[in-house]
Amino acid sequence: MPNSKTFTVHSSLLFNPKKKAFIKNVSIKVDRQSGAIADVVKRAEDEDDASLQLEDDDIDLRGKEVLPGFVDSHTHVFLYSYKERPAGKQMRDESTVERLVRATNHVRAALLAGYTTYRDLGTETLGNADANLRDCINCGLTPGPRLFVATEALASSGSYELRIENRFGGALSVARACGPVDSVDGVCAAVRRCVGDGADFIKFYADFRCKVMRFLNARADWAPVRLLNENEYGGCRV
């Protein structure tokens, strides 16, 4: 077991995003337990590489360019490019196992590309699978960036959902794209449910469009539904 609580990363060129410049001869001490930077040490400019004493578990990146980890604040690791397949078809037609495998590959590729933090904004029909994936990464089962997750996004009833036109007989069932919430009490209950499922933050679609069918443009007389302010029409609520 290492005696020190930190290990050191040695660099020749370290990019400083605040200064937008590279800094020469910098060593970074990292806390073993938390992964946080404990100290940054500027080595002497005229220091000979051969004179630097390395500990057994130090990481020697001299001769390479070192960057801070990238952060992506809006991701969906359980989806992929809509050019390959529309999101609705991914959510409706692909199995849970396939989407979990794709997400595992996604987070691994993200880490290898230099992303160390993802804020993932909803699983899109997979409930709290993002919280489970986050925990798998945290305990070392699979590589990936730090995940901050929303679990199931929230929206008012009838707004954000998979678009299905053939529901006669009740035989057709599709996965739920979001947690439907209405009224203050409904929102409070949904937030508690998300927190219980492991959410780091809450995502709420406050302005999602009304339901749109395939042949909408054929109706020349159609106009978007106007949402009424609660103060209008005697306090009538939407």
BELJO-V538489 format. One record per pair of residues at least 12 apart in sequence whose C-alpha atoms are under 10 Angstrom apart, sorted by the first residue. I is the first residue (numbers start at 0). J is the second residue. D is the distance in whole Angstrom. If there is no record, write none. Layout:
i: [I/I]
j: [J/J]
d: [D/D]
//
This chain:
i: [1/1/1/1/3/3/4/4/4/4/4/4/5/5/5/5/5/5/5/5/5/5/5/5/5/5/6/6/6/6/6/6/6/6/6/6/6/6/6/7/7/7/7/7/7/7/7/7/7/7/7/7/7/7/7/7/8/8/8/8/8/8/8/8/8/8/8/8/8/8/9/9/9/9/9/9/9/9/9/9/9/9/9/9/9/9/9/10/10/10/10/10/10/10/10/10/10/10/10/10/10/10/10/10/11/11/11/11/11/11/11/11/11/11/11/11/11/12/12/12/12/12/12/12/12/12/12/13/13/13/13/13/13/13/13/13/13/14/14/14/14/15/15/15/16/16/21/21/21/22/22/22/23/23/23/23/23/23/24/24/24/24/24/24/24/24/24/25/25/25/25/25/25/25/25/26/26/26/26/26/26/26/26/26/27/27/27/27/28/28/48/66/67/67/67/68/68/68/68/68/68/68/69/69/69/69/69/69/69/69/69/70/70/70/70/70/70/70/70/71/71/71/71/71/71/71/71/72/72/72/72/72/72/72/73/73/73/73/73/74/74/74/74/74/74/74/74/75/75/75/75/75/75/75/75/75/75/75/76/76/76/76/76/76/76/76/76/76/76/76/76/76/76/76/76/76/76/77/77/77/77/77/77/77/77/77/77/77/77/77/77/77/77/77/77/77/77/78/78/78/78/78/78/78/78/78/79/79/79/79/86/86/87/87/87/87/87/88/89/89/90/90/90/90/90/90/90/90/90/91/91/91/91/91/91/91/91/91/92/92/95/95/95/98/98/99/99/99/99/102/102/102/102/103/103/103/103/103/103/104/104/104/105/106/106/106/106/106/106/106/106/106/107/107/107/107/107/108/108/108/109/109/109/110/110/110/110/111/111/111/113/114/114/114/115/115/115/115/116/116/116/116/116/117/117/117/117/117/117/118/118/118/118/118/118/118/118/119/119/119/119/119/119/119/119/119/120/120/120/120/120/120/120/120/120/120/121/121/121/121/121/121/121/121/121/121/121/121/122/122/122/122/122/122/122/123/123/123/123/123/123/123/123/123/124/124/124/124/124/124/124/124/124/124/124/125/125/125/125/125/125/126/126/126/126/126/126/126/126/126/126/126/127/127/127/127/127/127/127/127/127/127/128/128/128/128/128/129/129/129/129/129/129/129/129/129/130/130/130/130/130/130/130/130/130/131/131/131/131/132/132/133/133/133/133/133/134/134/146/147/147/147/147/148/148/148/148/148/148/149/149/149/149/149/149/149/149/149/149/150/150/150/150/150/150/150/150/150/150/150/150/151/151/151/151/151/151/151/151/151/151/151/151/151/151/152/152/152/152/152/152/152/152/152/152/152/152/152/153/153/153/153/153/153/153/153/153/153/153/153/153/153/153/154/154/154/154/154/154/154/154/154/154/154/154/154/154/155/155/155/155/155/155/155/155/155/155/155/155/155/155/156/156/156/156/156/157/157/157/157/157/157/158/158/158/158/158/158/158/158/158/158/159/159/159/159/159/159/159/159/159/159/159/160/160/160/160/160/160/160/160/160/161/161/161/161/161/161/162/162/162/162/163/163/163/163/164/164/177/177/177/178/178/178/178/179/180/181/182/182/186/189/190/190/208/208/209/209/209/209/210/211/225]
j: [31/54/55/56/30/31/28/29/30/31/32/37/27/28/29/30/31/32/33/34/35/36/37/38/56/57/27/28/29/30/31/34/36/37/54/55/56/57/58/26/27/28/29/30/31/36/37/38/39/40/53/54/56/57/58/59/25/26/27/28/29/39/53/56/57/58/59/60/61/65/24/25/26/27/28/40/42/51/53/57/58/59/60/61/62/63/65/22/23/24/25/26/27/41/42/58/59/60/61/62/63/64/65/66/23/24/25/26/42/48/59/60/61/62/63/64/65/24/25/26/60/61/62/63/64/65/66/25/26/27/60/61/63/64/65/66/67/64/65/66/67/65/66/67/66/67/64/65/66/41/64/65/41/42/43/44/61/64/40/41/42/43/44/45/46/48/61/39/40/41/42/43/44/61/65/38/39/40/41/42/58/59/60/61/39/40/41/58/40/57/61/113/113/114/115/110/112/113/114/115/116/144/109/110/112/113/114/115/116/117/144/113/114/115/116/117/118/144/145/109/114/115/116/117/118/119/144/116/117/118/119/120/146/147/117/118/119/120/121/117/118/119/120/121/122/146/148/102/105/117/118/119/120/121/122/123/129/148/98/99/101/102/103/104/105/106/109/117/118/119/120/121/122/123/129/132/146/89/90/95/97/98/99/100/101/102/103/105/106/119/121/122/123/124/125/128/129/90/98/99/101/102/105/121/122/123/98/101/102/105/123/161/123/160/161/162/176/161/123/124/122/123/124/125/161/173/174/175/176/123/124/161/162/172/173/174/175/176/173/174/124/125/128/122/125/125/128/129/132/122/128/129/132/132/135/136/141/142/143/141/142/143/143/132/133/136/141/142/143/144/145/146/136/141/142/143/144/142/143/144/142/143/144/142/143/144/145/142/143/144/144/143/144/145/143/144/145/146/143/144/145/146/147/143/144/145/146/147/148/144/145/146/147/148/149/199/200/133/146/147/148/149/150/199/200/202/147/148/149/150/151/152/200/201/202/203/148/149/150/151/152/153/176/177/198/201/202/203/148/149/150/151/152/176/177/150/151/152/160/161/174/175/176/177/150/151/152/160/161/173/174/175/176/177/178/150/151/174/175/176/177/149/150/151/152/174/175/176/177/178/193/196/148/149/150/151/152/193/195/196/197/198/148/150/151/196/197/146/147/148/149/150/151/196/197/198/146/147/148/149/150/196/197/198/199/148/150/196/197/146/148/145/146/147/148/197/146/197/199/197/198/199/200/197/198/199/200/201/202/193/194/196/197/198/199/200/201/202/203/177/178/192/193/194/196/197/198/199/200/201/202/175/176/177/178/179/189/190/192/193/196/198/201/202/203/176/177/178/179/189/190/193/198/200/201/202/203/204/176/177/178/179/180/181/186/189/190/193/201/202/203/204/205/176/177/178/179/180/181/186/189/202/203/204/205/206/207/177/178/179/180/181/182/185/186/203/204/205/206/207/237/177/178/179/180/181/179/180/207/208/209/210/177/179/204/205/206/207/208/209/210/211/175/176/177/178/179/204/206/207/208/209/210/173/174/175/176/177/178/179/209/210/173/174/175/176/177/210/210/211/212/213/210/211/212/213/212/213/202/203/204/190/192/193/203/203/203/237/236/237/203/201/202/203/223/224/223/224/225/226/224/223/237]
d: [10/10/9/8/9/9/10/8/6/6/8/10/10/6/5/5/5/8/10/9/10/9/8/9/10/9/8/6/5/7/7/10/10/9/8/9/7/6/8/7/5/4/6/9/10/10/10/9/9/10/9/8/8/5/6/8/9/6/5/6/8/10/10/9/6/5/6/7/9/10/8/6/4/6/9/9/10/9/9/8/6/5/6/6/10/10/9/9/8/6/5/6/8/10/10/9/7/5/4/7/7/7/7/10/5/5/7/9/10/10/9/7/5/6/7/7/8/6/7/10/9/8/8/7/5/6/9/7/9/10/10/10/9/6/5/6/8/7/6/5/7/9/8/8/9/8/9/9/9/9/10/10/8/8/9/7/10/10/9/6/5/7/7/9/8/10/8/7/6/5/6/9/10/9/10/8/6/5/6/7/10/9/10/10/5/6/9/10/8/9/8/8/8/9/9/9/9/6/5/5/8/9/9/9/9/6/4/6/7/9/9/9/6/6/5/6/8/9/9/10/7/9/6/5/6/9/10/8/6/5/7/9/10/9/7/6/6/6/10/7/6/5/6/8/10/10/10/9/10/9/9/5/6/7/7/8/9/10/9/9/8/5/8/9/6/7/10/9/10/7/9/9/8/10/8/10/10/9/9/10/9/6/7/9/7/5/9/8/10/9/9/6/7/9/8/9/8/8/8/10/8/8/9/10/8/8/9/8/9/9/9/10/9/9/6/8/9/9/9/10/9/7/6/9/8/9/7/9/8/10/8/8/10/10/6/7/9/9/9/10/9/7/10/10/9/9/8/9/9/10/10/9/8/8/10/9/7/8/8/9/9/9/8/9/10/9/9/7/5/6/9/9/10/8/5/5/8/9/8/10/9/7/7/7/5/5/9/9/8/9/9/8/6/9/7/4/6/9/9/5/5/6/8/9/6/6/5/6/8/10/8/6/5/6/8/9/9/10/7/6/5/7/9/10/10/10/9/6/5/8/9/7/9/9/7/10/7/5/5/5/5/9/9/8/10/9/7/10/9/8/6/6/8/8/9/9/7/8/10/10/9/8/5/7/10/8/9/9/9/9/6/5/4/7/9/8/8/8/8/8/9/9/6/5/9/10/9/9/8/9/9/8/9/8/4/6/10/8/10/6/7/8/10/7/9/9/10/8/9/6/8/6/9/10/9/9/8/8/6/8/6/7/6/7/9/10/9/9/8/8/10/7/5/8/8/10/9/10/9/10/8/6/8/8/6/5/7/8/9/8/9/9/8/5/6/5/5/6/10/9/10/10/6/9/7/7/5/8/9/8/8/9/8/6/6/10/9/10/9/7/9/8/8/8/9/8/5/6/9/10/10/9/10/10/7/5/6/7/9/5/5/6/7/10/8/8/8/9/8/6/5/6/9/10/6/6/5/6/8/9/10/9/6/5/7/9/8/9/8/5/5/6/9/10/9/9/8/8/9/9/10/9/8/5/6/7/8/10/10/10/7/7/9/8/9/10/9/6/6/5/6/10/9/7/7/9/8/8/10/7/8/8/8/9/9/7/5/7/9/9/10/8/7/8/7/6/9/9/8/8/7/9/10/10/8/10/8/9/10/9/9/10/10/9/9/10/10/10/9/10/9/10/9/10/9/9/8/7/10/10/10/10/10]
//
